[in-house]
Amino acid sequence: MRFYSDPERPANELLVPYIELAGRMGWDPYIVRRELRELDRRVVPGFKTSVMVEFKDLSFHVHAPGNLNDDEIDEVTDYLYNRVIAQKNSEIRRLRELHSSLLSVATSTHYDAACEVDPQRDAALKQKILEYFTETAAEDRESDWEWSKPALPPAHILSVVQRDIRAFIHKYSDLPLRGRVVARILQGIPSPNYPASSWGRVRQYWRKHLDVDFDWMVRCASEEIANHR
């Protein structure tokens, strides 16, 4: 956090991220805002102040309960975990629906698609797109959909993956690693903290195990990280 002057504005103007300041200091942001608003109205004995306060950027202030007991922490953790799993399964289902919809109206060659428009294929694709973006239809299909995980590779390949995970954790033990981080790197999935521009150069691990189930690698890497600590 820093106070800074906008180079495009006069030098006597100062930008203050007061929400971040209040959060770090443990202050009530509403009280801070009230005090800032009163700066340009406050009368100092002996002279008149020329301070003008202007609020220009919107922000969100969230009240979160603290001092949770063990049971409440477990309940919140279970809820967040189940919510993430449900969202992931929903996205996988929608991706597979999109893939099957495109396959159902696809032609064997680009020449067949370029000759003339097929009214039946066109109407079928429009209907599938409408269903895709209809929340009610998506919720109805959600209960009947089950995701079958891909089969794991043979044991000798899994042992190679475990060895690579162990070596990666040992080599980069100074980083804040988690199981999902290791799995994303081994499958070449970038993130803001581990971008492809940097980690793509680590060819020893980047995109090395694309044919292994992602969830299994997350569990395996999490166990190895726990054992390493």
SELO-258802 format. One line per 4 residues: number of its first residue (from 1); their letters; for each residue x, y, z of N, C-alpha, C, O. Coordinates in nm, 2 decimals. Example, Ala and Ser with C-alpha at 12.3 -4.5 7.8 and 13.67 -1.06 7.14 Angstrom:
// residues 2
1) as) 1.32/-0.57/0.78/1.23/-0.45/0.78/1.32/-0.33/0.78/1.42/-0.33/0.85 ~ 1.28/-0.22/0.71/1.37/-0.11/0.71/1.29/0.00/0.79/1.34/0.11/0.80 .
This chain:
// residues 229
1) mrfy) 0.08/-0.12/0.00/0.00/0.00/0.00/0.09/0.12/0.00/0.19/0.13/0.07 ~ 0.05/0.23/-0.08/0.13/0.35/-0.08/0.03/0.47/-0.12/-0.07/0.45/-0.18 ~ 0.07/0.58/-0.07/0.01/0.71/-0.11/0.09/0.76/-0.23/0.21/0.76/-0.23 ~ 0.02/0.80/-0.33/0.09/0.85/-0.45/0.01/0.96/-0.52/-0.11/0.98/-0.50 .
5) sdpe) 0.09/1.03/-0.60/0.03/1.14/-0.68/0.01/1.10/-0.82/0.10/1.03/-0.88 ~ -0.10/1.13/-0.88/-0.12/1.10/-1.02/-0.04/1.20/-1.11/-0.06/1.32/-1.09 ~ 0.04/1.15/-1.20/0.13/1.24/-1.28/0.04/1.33/-1.37/0.09/1.43/-1.42 ~ -0.08/1.29/-1.40/-0.16/1.37/-1.49/-0.24/1.47/-1.41/-0.31/1.55/-1.47 .
9) rpan) -0.23/1.47/-1.28/-0.30/1.57/-1.20/-0.20/1.67/-1.13/-0.08/1.64/-1.13 ~ -0.25/1.78/-1.08/-0.16/1.87/-1.01/-0.08/1.80/-0.90/-0.13/1.70/-0.84 ~ 0.03/1.86/-0.87/0.12/1.80/-0.77/0.07/1.81/-0.63/0.11/1.74/-0.54 ~ -0.03/1.90/-0.61/-0.09/1.92/-0.47/-0.20/1.82/-0.44/-0.27/1.84/-0.34 .
13) ellv) -0.23/1.73/-0.53/-0.33/1.63/-0.51/-0.27/1.49/-0.47/-0.17/1.45/-0.52 ~ -0.33/1.43/-0.37/-0.28/1.30/-0.32/-0.39/1.20/-0.32/-0.50/1.22/-0.27 ~ -0.36/1.08/-0.38/-0.45/0.97/-0.39/-0.42/0.88/-0.27/-0.31/0.83/-0.25 ~ -0.53/0.85/-0.19/-0.52/0.76/-0.07/-0.61/0.65/-0.08/-0.73/0.67/-0.08 .
17) pyie) -0.56/0.52/-0.08/-0.65/0.40/-0.08/-0.70/0.38/0.06/-0.65/0.29/0.13 ~ -0.80/0.45/0.10/-0.84/0.45/0.24/-0.90/0.32/0.29/-0.89/0.28/0.40 ~ -0.96/0.25/0.19/-1.02/0.12/0.23/-0.91/0.02/0.27/-0.92/-0.05/0.37 ~ -0.80/0.02/0.19/-0.69/-0.07/0.22/-0.62/-0.02/0.34/-0.57/-0.11/0.43 .
21) lagr) -0.61/0.11/0.36/-0.54/0.16/0.48/-0.62/0.12/0.61/-0.57/0.08/0.71 ~ -0.76/0.13/0.60/-0.84/0.09/0.71/-0.83/-0.06/0.74/-0.83/-0.10/0.86 ~ -0.83/-0.14/0.64/-0.82/-0.28/0.66/-0.69/-0.32/0.72/-0.69/-0.41/0.81 ~ -0.58/-0.26/0.69/-0.45/-0.29/0.74/-0.43/-0.24/0.89/-0.37/-0.31/0.97 .
25) mgwd) -0.50/-0.13/0.92/-0.48/-0.08/1.05/-0.59/-0.13/1.14/-0.59/-0.10/1.26 ~ -0.69/-0.20/1.09/-0.80/-0.25/1.17/-0.90/-0.15/1.21/-0.97/-0.16/1.31 ~ -0.91/-0.05/1.13/-1.01/0.06/1.15/-1.14/0.03/1.08/-1.15/-0.05/0.99 ~ -1.25/0.10/1.13/-1.38/0.09/1.06/-1.37/0.18/0.94/-1.36/0.30/0.96 .
29) pyiv) -1.39/0.13/0.82/-1.38/0.22/0.70/-1.49/0.32/0.70/-1.47/0.43/0.64 ~ -1.60/0.30/0.76/-1.71/0.40/0.76/-1.67/0.52/0.84/-1.70/0.63/0.81 ~ -1.60/0.49/0.95/-1.55/0.60/1.04/-1.44/0.68/0.97/-1.44/0.80/0.97 ~ -1.35/0.61/0.90/-1.25/0.67/0.82/-1.31/0.76/0.72/-1.26/0.88/0.70 .
33) rrel) -1.40/0.71/0.64/-1.47/0.79/0.54/-1.53/0.92/0.60/-1.53/1.02/0.54 ~ -1.60/0.90/0.71/-1.66/1.02/0.77/-1.56/1.12/0.81/-1.59/1.24/0.79 ~ -1.45/1.08/0.87/-1.35/1.17/0.91/-1.29/1.24/0.79/-1.26/1.36/0.80 ~ -1.27/1.17/0.68/-1.22/1.23/0.56/-1.31/1.33/0.50/-1.27/1.44/0.45 .
37) reld) -1.44/1.30/0.51/-1.54/1.40/0.46/-1.54/1.53/0.54/-1.57/1.63/0.49 ~ -1.51/1.52/0.67/-1.51/1.63/0.75/-1.39/1.72/0.74/-1.38/1.83/0.80 ~ -1.28/1.67/0.67/-1.16/1.75/0.66/-1.18/1.88/0.59/-1.13/1.98/0.64 ~ -1.26/1.88/0.48/-1.28/2.01/0.41/-1.39/2.10/0.48/-1.41/2.21/0.44 .
41) rrvv) -1.45/2.05/0.59/-1.55/2.13/0.66/-1.49/2.18/0.80/-1.55/2.26/0.86 ~ -1.38/2.12/0.84/-1.33/2.15/0.97/-1.26/2.28/0.97/-1.19/2.33/0.88 ~ -1.29/2.36/1.08/-1.24/2.49/1.10/-1.13/2.48/1.20/-1.15/2.44/1.32 ~ -1.01/2.52/1.16/-0.89/2.53/1.25/-0.88/2.67/1.30/-0.88/2.76/1.23 .
45) pgfk) -0.87/2.68/1.43/-0.85/2.81/1.49/-0.73/2.89/1.43/-0.62/2.84/1.43 ~ -0.75/3.01/1.39/-0.65/3.09/1.34/-0.64/3.10/1.19/-0.59/3.20/1.13 ~ -0.69/3.00/1.11/-0.69/3.00/0.97/-0.79/2.91/0.91/-0.84/2.82/0.98 ~ -0.82/2.93/0.78/-0.92/2.85/0.72/-0.85/2.74/0.63/-0.76/2.77/0.56 .
49) tsvm) -0.90/2.62/0.65/-0.84/2.51/0.57/-0.88/2.51/0.43/-0.99/2.56/0.40 ~ -0.79/2.46/0.34/-0.82/2.46/0.20/-0.82/2.31/0.15/-0.79/2.29/0.03 ~ -0.85/2.22/0.23/-0.85/2.08/0.20/-0.98/2.04/0.13/-1.08/2.07/0.19 ~ -0.97/1.98/0.02/-1.09/1.93/-0.05/-1.08/1.78/-0.07/-0.98/1.73/-0.12 .
53) vefk) -1.18/1.70/-0.02/-1.18/1.56/-0.03/-1.27/1.51/-0.14/-1.39/1.56/-0.14 ~ -1.23/1.42/-0.22/-1.31/1.37/-0.33/-1.30/1.22/-0.34/-1.19/1.17/-0.34 ~ -1.41/1.15/-0.33/-1.41/1.00/-0.34/-1.45/0.97/-0.49/-1.56/1.01/-0.54 ~ -1.37/0.89/-0.55/-1.40/0.86/-0.70/-1.40/0.72/-0.73/-1.47/0.68/-0.83 .
57) dlsf) -1.33/0.63/-0.66/-1.33/0.48/-0.70/-1.42/0.41/-0.61/-1.42/0.42/-0.49 ~ -1.50/0.32/-0.67/-1.59/0.23/-0.59/-1.51/0.12/-0.53/-1.41/0.08/-0.58 ~ -1.57/0.06/-0.42/-1.50/-0.05/-0.35/-1.61/-0.13/-0.28/-1.72/-0.09/-0.26 ~ -1.57/-0.26/-0.25/-1.66/-0.35/-0.18/-1.61/-0.37/-0.04/-1.49/-0.39/-0.02 .
61) hvha) -1.70/-0.36/0.06/-1.66/-0.39/0.20/-1.74/-0.50/0.25/-1.86/-0.49/0.25 ~ -1.67/-0.61/0.28/-1.74/-0.73/0.32/-1.72/-0.76/0.47/-1.60/-0.76/0.51 ~ -1.82/-0.78/0.55/-1.81/-0.82/0.69/-1.81/-0.97/0.70/-1.90/-1.04/0.65 ~ -1.70/-1.03/0.75/-1.69/-1.17/0.77/-1.67/-1.21/0.91/-1.60/-1.15/0.98 .
65) pgnl) -1.75/-1.31/0.96/-1.73/-1.35/1.10/-1.60/-1.41/1.13/-1.54/-1.48/1.05 ~ -1.55/-1.38/1.25/-1.42/-1.44/1.29/-1.43/-1.52/1.42/-1.54/-1.54/1.47 ~ -1.32/-1.57/1.46/-1.31/-1.65/1.58/-1.40/-1.77/1.58/-1.48/-1.80/1.67 ~ -1.40/-1.84/1.46/-1.48/-1.96/1.45/-1.42/-2.08/1.53/-1.30/-2.09/1.54 .
69) ndde) -1.51/-2.16/1.58/-1.46/-2.28/1.65/-1.43/-2.39/1.55/-1.45/-2.37/1.43 ~ -1.38/-2.50/1.59/-1.34/-2.61/1.50/-1.45/-2.66/1.42/-1.43/-2.69/1.30 ~ -1.57/-2.68/1.48/-1.68/-2.73/1.40/-1.73/-2.64/1.30/-1.76/-2.68/1.19 ~ -1.73/-2.51/1.33/-1.77/-2.41/1.23/-1.67/-2.40/1.11/-1.70/-2.38/1.00 .
73) idev) -1.54/-2.41/1.15/-1.43/-2.41/1.04/-1.45/-2.53/0.95/-1.44/-2.51/0.83 ~ -1.48/-2.64/1.01/-1.50/-2.77/0.93/-1.62/-2.75/0.84/-1.62/-2.80/0.72 ~ -1.72/-2.69/0.89/-1.85/-2.67/0.81/-1.82/-2.58/0.70/-1.87/-2.61/0.58 ~ -1.75/-2.47/0.72/-1.72/-2.37/0.61/-1.63/-2.44/0.51/-1.65/-2.42/0.39 .
77) tdyl) -1.53/-2.51/0.55/-1.44/-2.58/0.46/-1.51/-2.68/0.38/-1.49/-2.69/0.25 ~ -1.60/-2.76/0.44/-1.67/-2.86/0.36/-1.76/-2.80/0.26/-1.78/-2.84/0.14 ~ -1.83/-2.69/0.30/-1.91/-2.62/0.20/-1.83/-2.56/0.08/-1.88/-2.58/-0.03 ~ -1.72/-2.50/0.11/-1.64/-2.44/0.00/-1.59/-2.55/-0.09/-1.59/-2.54/-0.21 .
81) ynrv) -1.55/-2.67/-0.03/-1.49/-2.78/-0.11/-1.60/-2.83/-0.20/-1.58/-2.86/-0.32 ~ -1.72/-2.86/-0.14/-1.83/-2.91/-0.22/-1.88/-2.82/-0.33/-1.92/-2.86/-0.44 ~ -1.87/-2.69/-0.30/-1.91/-2.59/-0.40/-1.81/-2.58/-0.51/-1.85/-2.57/-0.63 ~ -1.68/-2.60/-0.49/-1.58/-2.60/-0.59/-1.60/-2.72/-0.68/-1.59/-2.72/-0.80 .
85) iaqk) -1.62/-2.84/-0.61/-1.64/-2.96/-0.69/-1.76/-2.96/-0.78/-1.76/-3.00/-0.89 ~ -1.87/-2.91/-0.72/-2.00/-2.89/-0.80/-1.98/-2.80/-0.92/-2.03/-2.83/-1.03 ~ -1.91/-2.69/-0.90/-1.88/-2.60/-1.01/-1.79/-2.66/-1.12/-1.81/-2.64/-1.24 ~ -1.69/-2.73/-1.07/-1.60/-2.80/-1.17/-1.68/-2.90/-1.25/-1.66/-2.91/-1.37 .
89) nsei) -1.76/-2.98/-1.19/-1.84/-3.08/-1.26/-1.94/-3.02/-1.36/-1.96/-3.07/-1.47 ~ -1.99/-2.91/-1.31/-2.09/-2.83/-1.40/-2.01/-2.78/-1.53/-2.07/-2.79/-1.64 ~ -1.89/-2.73/-1.51/-1.82/-2.68/-1.62/-1.78/-2.79/-1.72/-1.78/-2.77/-1.84 ~ -1.74/-2.90/-1.66/-1.70/-3.02/-1.74/-1.82/-3.07/-1.82/-1.81/-3.10/-1.94 .
93) rrlr) -1.94/-3.07/-1.75/-2.06/-3.12/-1.82/-2.09/-3.02/-1.94/-2.13/-3.07/-2.05 ~ -2.08/-2.89/-1.92/-2.12/-2.80/-2.02/-2.02/-2.81/-2.14/-2.06/-2.79/-2.25 ~ -1.89/-2.83/-2.10/-1.79/-2.84/-2.21/-1.82/-2.96/-2.29/-1.81/-2.96/-2.42 ~ -1.86/-3.08/-2.23/-1.89/-3.20/-2.31/-2.02/-3.18/-2.39/-2.03/-3.23/-2.50 .
97) elhs) -2.11/-3.11/-2.34/-2.23/-3.08/-2.41/-2.21/-3.00/-2.53/-2.26/-3.02/-2.64 ~ -2.12/-2.90/-2.52/-2.08/-2.82/-2.63/-2.01/-2.90/-2.74/-2.04/-2.89/-2.86 ~ -1.92/-2.99/-2.69/-1.85/-3.07/-2.79/-1.94/-3.17/-2.86/-1.93/-3.18/-2.98 ~ -2.03/-3.23/-2.79/-2.13/-3.32/-2.86/-2.22/-3.25/-2.95/-2.26/-3.30/-3.05 .
101) slls) -2.26/-3.12/-2.91/-2.35/-3.05/-3.00/-2.28/-3.01/-3.13/-2.35/-3.02/-3.23 ~ -2.16/-2.97/-3.12/-2.09/-2.94/-3.25/-2.06/-3.06/-3.33/-2.07/-3.06/-3.45 ~ -2.04/-3.18/-3.27/-2.02/-3.30/-3.34/-2.15/-3.34/-3.41/-2.14/-3.40/-3.52 ~ -2.26/-3.32/-3.35/-2.39/-3.36/-3.41/-2.42/-3.29/-3.54/-2.50/-3.34/-3.62 .
105) vats) -2.37/-3.17/-3.55/-2.40/-3.09/-3.68/-2.28/-3.07/-3.77/-2.29/-3.00/-3.87 ~ -2.17/-3.13/-3.73/-2.05/-3.12/-3.81/-2.06/-3.20/-3.94/-2.13/-3.30/-3.94 ~ -1.98/-3.16/-4.04/-1.97/-3.24/-4.17/-1.84/-3.31/-4.17/-1.74/-3.27/-4.10 ~ -1.83/-3.41/-4.26/-1.70/-3.48/-4.27/-1.59/-3.40/-4.33/-1.47/-3.43/-4.29 .
109) thyd) -1.62/-3.31/-4.42/-1.52/-3.22/-4.48/-1.56/-3.08/-4.48/-1.68/-3.05/-4.47 ~ -1.47/-2.99/-4.49/-1.51/-2.84/-4.49/-1.58/-2.81/-4.62/-1.65/-2.71/-4.63 ~ -1.56/-2.89/-4.73/-1.62/-2.87/-4.86/-1.77/-2.88/-4.85/-1.85/-2.81/-4.91 ~ -1.81/-2.99/-4.77/-1.96/-3.01/-4.75/-2.02/-2.89/-4.68/-2.14/-2.86/-4.70 .
113) aace) -1.95/-2.83/-4.59/-2.01/-2.72/-4.51/-2.01/-2.59/-4.59/-2.09/-2.50/-4.56 ~ -1.92/-2.58/-4.69/-1.91/-2.46/-4.76/-2.00/-2.45/-4.88/-2.03/-2.34/-4.94 ~ -2.06/-2.56/-4.93/-2.14/-2.56/-5.05/-2.27/-2.49/-5.02/-2.30/-2.39/-5.09 ~ -2.35/-2.53/-4.93/-2.48/-2.47/-4.90/-2.52/-2.49/-4.75/-2.46/-2.58/-4.69 .
117) vdpq) -2.61/-2.41/-4.71/-2.65/-2.41/-4.57/-2.76/-2.53/-4.56/-2.85/-2.54/-4.64 ~ -2.74/-2.61/-4.46/-2.83/-2.72/-4.43/-2.93/-2.67/-4.33/-2.89/-2.65/-4.21 ~ -3.06/-2.65/-4.36/-3.15/-2.59/-4.27/-3.17/-2.68/-4.14/-3.19/-2.62/-4.03 ~ -3.17/-2.81/-4.16/-3.19/-2.89/-4.05/-3.07/-2.88/-3.95/-3.10/-2.87/-3.83 .
121) rdaa) -2.95/-2.88/-4.00/-2.84/-2.87/-3.91/-2.84/-2.73/-3.84/-2.80/-2.72/-3.72 ~ -2.87/-2.63/-3.92/-2.87/-2.50/-3.87/-2.98/-2.48/-3.75/-2.95/-2.42/-3.65 ~ -3.10/-2.54/-3.77/-3.20/-2.53/-3.67/-3.16/-2.61/-3.55/-3.19/-2.57/-3.43 ~ -3.10/-2.73/-3.57/-3.06/-2.81/-3.46/-2.95/-2.74/-3.37/-2.96/-2.75/-3.25 .
125) lkqk) -2.86/-2.68/-3.44/-2.75/-2.61/-3.37/-2.81/-2.49/-3.29/-2.77/-2.47/-3.17 ~ -2.90/-2.42/-3.35/-2.96/-2.30/-3.28/-3.04/-2.35/-3.15/-3.03/-2.29/-3.05 ~ -3.10/-2.46/-3.16/-3.18/-2.52/-3.05/-3.08/-2.56/-2.94/-3.11/-2.54/-2.82 ~ -2.97/-2.62/-2.98/-2.88/-2.67/-2.88/-2.81/-2.55/-2.81/-2.78/-2.55/-2.69 .
129) iley) -2.78/-2.44/-2.88/-2.73/-2.32/-2.82/-2.83/-2.26/-2.73/-2.79/-2.21/-2.62 ~ -2.95/-2.26/-2.77/-3.06/-2.20/-2.68/-3.07/-2.28/-2.55/-3.08/-2.22/-2.44 ~ -3.06/-2.41/-2.56/-3.06/-2.50/-2.44/-2.94/-2.48/-2.35/-2.95/-2.48/-2.23 ~ -2.83/-2.46/-2.42/-2.70/-2.44/-2.35/-2.71/-2.32/-2.26/-2.65/-2.32/-2.14 .
133) ftet) -2.77/-2.21/-2.30/-2.78/-2.09/-2.23/-2.90/-2.07/-2.14/-2.93/-1.97/-2.08 ~ -2.99/-2.18/-2.14/-3.11/-2.17/-2.06/-3.08/-2.24/-1.93/-3.05/-2.36/-1.92 ~ -3.08/-2.16/-1.82/-3.05/-2.22/-1.69/-3.14/-2.33/-1.65/-3.09/-2.43/-1.58 ~ -3.27/-2.32/-1.68/-3.36/-2.42/-1.63/-3.33/-2.55/-1.69/-3.33/-2.65/-1.63 .
137) aaed) -3.30/-2.55/-1.82/-3.27/-2.67/-1.89/-3.14/-2.73/-1.84/-3.12/-2.85/-1.83 ~ -3.04/-2.64/-1.81/-2.91/-2.69/-1.75/-2.93/-2.75/-1.62/-2.87/-2.86/-1.59 ~ -3.02/-2.70/-1.53/-3.05/-2.75/-1.40/-3.12/-2.89/-1.41/-3.09/-2.98/-1.33 ~ -3.21/-2.90/-1.51/-3.28/-3.03/-1.53/-3.18/-3.14/-1.57/-3.20/-3.25/-1.52 .
141) resd) -3.09/-3.10/-1.65/-2.99/-3.21/-1.70/-2.89/-3.24/-1.59/-2.82/-3.34/-1.60 ~ -2.87/-3.14/-1.50/-2.76/-3.16/-1.40/-2.79/-3.29/-1.31/-2.69/-3.36/-1.28 ~ -2.91/-3.31/-1.28/-2.94/-3.42/-1.19/-2.92/-3.56/-1.26/-2.89/-3.66/-1.19 ~ -2.93/-3.56/-1.39/-2.91/-3.69/-1.46/-2.77/-3.71/-1.52/-2.74/-3.82/-1.57 .
145) wews) -2.69/-3.61/-1.50/-2.55/-3.62/-1.55/-2.45/-3.67/-1.45/-2.46/-3.63/-1.34 ~ -2.37/-3.77/-1.49/-2.27/-3.82/-1.41/-2.14/-3.82/-1.48/-2.13/-3.85/-1.60 ~ -2.03/-3.77/-1.42/-1.90/-3.76/-1.48/-1.82/-3.89/-1.45/-1.79/-3.92/-1.33 ~ -1.78/-3.96/-1.55/-1.70/-4.08/-1.54/-1.56/-4.04/-1.55/-1.52/-3.99/-1.66 .
149) kpal) -1.48/-4.05/-1.45/-1.34/-4.02/-1.45/-1.26/-4.11/-1.55/-1.29/-4.23/-1.55 ~ -1.16/-4.06/-1.62/-1.08/-4.14/-1.70/-1.00/-4.24/-1.62/-0.97/-4.22/-1.51 ~ -0.98/-4.36/-1.69/-0.90/-4.46/-1.62/-0.76/-4.42/-1.60/-0.70/-4.35/-1.68 ~ -0.70/-4.46/-1.49/-0.56/-4.43/-1.46/-0.47/-4.51/-1.55/-0.50/-4.62/-1.58 .
153) ppah) -0.35/-4.45/-1.58/-0.25/-4.53/-1.66/-0.20/-4.65/-1.58/-0.23/-4.66/-1.46 ~ -0.12/-4.73/-1.64/-0.06/-4.85/-1.57/0.02/-4.80/-1.45/0.06/-4.69/-1.44 ~ 0.05/-4.90/-1.36/0.12/-4.87/-1.24/0.26/-4.82/-1.26/0.31/-4.73/-1.19 ~ 0.33/-4.87/-1.37/0.46/-4.82/-1.39/0.47/-4.68/-1.43/0.56/-4.60/-1.41 .
157) ilsv) 0.36/-4.63/-1.50/0.35/-4.49/-1.54/0.32/-4.40/-1.42/0.38/-4.29/-1.40 ~ 0.23/-4.45/-1.33/0.20/-4.38/-1.21/0.32/-4.36/-1.12/0.34/-4.26/-1.05 ~ 0.41/-4.46/-1.12/0.53/-4.45/-1.04/0.62/-4.35/-1.09/0.69/-4.28/-1.01 ~ 0.63/-4.33/-1.22/0.71/-4.23/-1.28/0.65/-4.09/-1.25/0.73/-4.00/-1.22 .
161) vqrd) 0.52/-4.07/-1.25/0.46/-3.95/-1.21/0.48/-3.91/-1.07/0.52/-3.80/-1.03 ~ 0.47/-4.01/-0.98/0.50/-3.99/-0.84/0.65/-3.95/-0.82/0.67/-3.86/-0.73 ~ 0.74/-4.01/-0.89/0.88/-3.97/-0.88/0.90/-3.83/-0.93/0.98/-3.76/-0.87 ~ 0.84/-3.79/-1.04/0.85/-3.65/-1.09/0.79/-3.55/-0.99/0.85/-3.44/-0.97 .
165) iraf) 0.68/-3.59/-0.93/0.62/-3.50/-0.83/0.71/-3.48/-0.71/0.73/-3.37/-0.66 ~ 0.76/-3.59/-0.66/0.86/-3.58/-0.55/0.98/-3.50/-0.58/1.02/-3.42/-0.50 ~ 1.03/-3.52/-0.70/1.15/-3.44/-0.74/1.12/-3.29/-0.75/1.20/-3.21/-0.72 ~ 1.00/-3.26/-0.81/0.96/-3.12/-0.83/0.94/-3.05/-0.69/0.99/-2.94/-0.67 .
169) ihky) 0.88/-3.12/-0.60/0.86/-3.06/-0.46/0.99/-3.04/-0.39/1.01/-2.94/-0.33 ~ 1.08/-3.13/-0.41/1.22/-3.12/-0.35/1.29/-3.00/-0.41/1.37/-2.93/-0.34 ~ 1.28/-2.99/-0.54/1.36/-2.88/-0.61/1.31/-2.75/-0.58/1.38/-2.65/-0.57 ~ 1.17/-2.73/-0.57/1.11/-2.60/-0.55/1.05/-2.59/-0.41/0.94/-2.54/-0.40 .
173) sdlp) 1.11/-2.65/-0.31/1.06/-2.65/-0.18/1.05/-2.51/-0.12/0.98/-2.49/-0.02 ~ 1.12/-2.41/-0.18/1.12/-2.27/-0.12/0.99/-2.20/-0.17/0.97/-2.09/-0.12 ~ 0.91/-2.26/-0.26/0.79/-2.19/-0.31/0.67/-2.24/-0.23/0.67/-2.35/-0.17 ~ 0.56/-2.16/-0.22/0.44/-2.20/-0.15/0.36/-2.30/-0.23/0.26/-2.26/-0.29 .
177) lrgr) 0.41/-2.42/-0.24/0.34/-2.52/-0.32/0.22/-2.58/-0.26/0.21/-2.60/-0.14 ~ 0.12/-2.61/-0.34/0.01/-2.69/-0.30/-0.01/-2.80/-0.41/0.04/-2.79/-0.52 ~ -0.10/-2.90/-0.38/-0.11/-3.01/-0.47/-0.17/-2.96/-0.60/-0.12/-3.01/-0.71 ~ -0.26/-2.87/-0.60/-0.32/-2.82/-0.73/-0.22/-2.74/-0.81/-0.22/-2.75/-0.94 .
181) vvar) -0.13/-2.67/-0.75/-0.02/-2.60/-0.82/0.07/-2.69/-0.89/0.10/-2.67/-1.01 ~ 0.11/-2.80/-0.82/0.20/-2.90/-0.89/0.13/-2.96/-1.00/0.19/-2.98/-1.11 ~ 0.01/-3.00/-0.99/-0.07/-3.07/-1.09/-0.09/-2.98/-1.21/-0.08/-3.02/-1.33 ~ -0.11/-2.85/-1.19/-0.13/-2.76/-1.30/0.00/-2.74/-1.38/-0.01/-2.73/-1.50 .
185) ilqg) 0.11/-2.74/-1.31/0.24/-2.72/-1.38/0.27/-2.85/-1.46/0.31/-2.84/-1.58 ~ 0.24/-2.96/-1.41/0.27/-3.09/-1.48/0.18/-3.11/-1.60/0.21/-3.18/-1.69 ~ 0.06/-3.04/-1.60/-0.02/-3.05/-1.72/-0.03/-2.92/-1.80/-0.11/-2.90/-1.89 ~ 0.06/-2.82/-1.77/0.08/-2.70/-1.85/-0.04/-2.61/-1.84/-0.07/-2.54/-1.94 .
189) ipsp) -0.10/-2.59/-1.72/-0.21/-2.50/-1.70/-0.16/-2.38/-1.63/-0.12/-2.39/-1.51 ~ -0.15/-2.27/-1.69/-0.09/-2.15/-1.63/-0.18/-2.08/-1.53/-0.30/-2.11/-1.53 ~ -0.13/-2.00/-1.44/-0.20/-1.93/-1.34/-0.13/-1.80/-1.32/-0.01/-1.78/-1.36 ~ -0.19/-1.70/-1.25/-0.12/-1.57/-1.23/0.01/-1.58/-1.16/0.10/-1.51/-1.19 .
193) nypa) 0.02/-1.67/-1.06/0.14/-1.69/-0.99/0.24/-1.78/-1.06/0.36/-1.77/-1.03 ~ 0.19/-1.86/-1.15/0.28/-1.95/-1.22/0.25/-1.94/-1.37/0.19/-2.03/-1.43 ~ 0.29/-1.83/-1.43/0.25/-1.81/-1.58/0.33/-1.90/-1.67/0.44/-1.94/-1.64 ~ 0.27/-1.92/-1.79/0.34/-2.00/-1.89/0.47/-1.94/-1.94/0.56/-2.01/-1.98 .
197) sswg) 0.47/-1.80/-1.94/0.59/-1.73/-1.99/0.71/-1.77/-1.91/0.82/-1.76/-1.96 ~ 0.69/-1.80/-1.78/0.81/-1.83/-1.69/0.82/-1.98/-1.68/0.93/-2.03/-1.70 ~ 0.72/-2.05/-1.65/0.73/-2.19/-1.62/0.73/-2.28/-1.74/0.77/-2.39/-1.74 ~ 0.69/-2.22/-1.86/0.70/-2.29/-1.98/0.84/-2.32/-2.02/0.87/-2.41/-2.10 .
201) rvrq) 0.94/-2.25/-1.96/1.08/-2.28/-1.99/1.13/-2.40/-1.91/1.23/-2.45/-1.94 ~ 1.06/-2.43/-1.81/1.10/-2.55/-1.72/1.04/-2.67/-1.80/0.95/-2.73/-1.75 ~ 1.11/-2.71/-1.90/1.06/-2.82/-1.99/1.07/-2.96/-1.92/1.01/-3.05/-1.96 ~ 1.15/-2.96/-1.81/1.16/-3.09/-1.74/1.02/-3.13/-1.67/1.00/-3.25/-1.65 .
205) ywrk) 0.94/-3.03/-1.64/0.81/-3.06/-1.58/0.69/-3.00/-1.65/0.58/-3.06/-1.64 ~ 0.70/-2.89/-1.72/0.59/-2.83/-1.78/0.52/-2.91/-1.89/0.59/-2.96/-1.98 ~ 0.39/-2.94/-1.87/0.32/-3.03/-1.97/0.38/-3.17/-1.98/0.36/-3.23/-2.09 ~ 0.43/-3.22/-1.88/0.50/-3.35/-1.89/0.40/-3.46/-1.88/0.43/-3.57/-1.94 .
209) hldv) 0.29/-3.45/-1.80/0.20/-3.56/-1.78/0.06/-3.52/-1.82/-0.03/-3.50/-1.73 ~ 0.04/-3.50/-1.95/-0.09/-3.46/-1.99/-0.19/-3.57/-1.99/-0.32/-3.55/-2.00 ~ -0.14/-3.69/-1.99/-0.23/-3.81/-2.01/-0.27/-3.87/-1.87/-0.33/-3.98/-1.87 ~ -0.24/-3.80/-1.76/-0.27/-3.85/-1.63/-0.39/-3.77/-1.57/-0.39/-3.65/-1.59 .
213) dfdw) -0.48/-3.84/-1.50/-0.59/-3.77/-1.44/-0.55/-3.66/-1.35/-0.46/-3.68/-1.26 ~ -0.61/-3.54/-1.37/-0.57/-3.42/-1.29/-0.60/-3.44/-1.15/-0.51/-3.40/-1.06 ~ -0.72/-3.49/-1.11/-0.75/-3.50/-0.97/-0.66/-3.60/-0.90/-0.62/-3.57/-0.78 ~ -0.62/-3.70/-0.96/-0.53/-3.80/-0.90/-0.39/-3.73/-0.87/-0.33/-3.75/-0.77 .
217) mvrc) -0.35/-3.65/-0.97/-0.22/-3.58/-0.95/-0.23/-3.48/-0.83/-0.13/-3.46/-0.76 ~ -0.35/-3.41/-0.82/-0.36/-3.32/-0.71/-0.35/-3.39/-0.57/-0.28/-3.35/-0.48 ~ -0.42/-3.51/-0.56/-0.42/-3.59/-0.44/-0.27/-3.64/-0.41/-0.23/-3.63/-0.30 ~ -0.21/-3.69/-0.51/-0.07/-3.74/-0.50/0.02/-3.63/-0.46/0.10/-3.65/-0.37 .
221) asee) 0.02/-3.52/-0.52/0.10/-3.40/-0.49/0.08/-3.35/-0.35/0.17/-3.31/-0.28 ~ -0.05/-3.35/-0.31/-0.08/-3.30/-0.17/-0.02/-3.40/-0.07/0.03/-3.35/0.03 ~ -0.03/-3.53/-0.09/0.03/-3.62/0.00/0.18/-3.61/0.01/0.24/-3.62/0.11 ~ 0.24/-3.59/-0.11/0.39/-3.57/-0.11/0.43/-3.45/-0.04/0.54/-3.44/0.03 .
225) ianh) 0.36/-3.34/-0.06/0.39/-3.21/0.01/0.38/-3.23/0.16/0.46/-3.18/0.24 ~ 0.27/-3.30/0.21/0.26/-3.32/0.35/0.37/-3.41/0.40/0.42/-3.39/0.52 ~ 0.41/-3.51/0.33/0.52/-3.60/0.37/0.66/-3.52/0.37/0.74/-3.54/0.46 ~ 0.67/-3.43/0.28/0.80/-3.35/0.27/0.81/-3.26/0.38/0.93/-3.23/0.43 .
229) r) 0.70/-3.21/0.44/0.71/-3.11/0.55/0.74/-3.19/0.68/0.75/-3.13/0.79 .
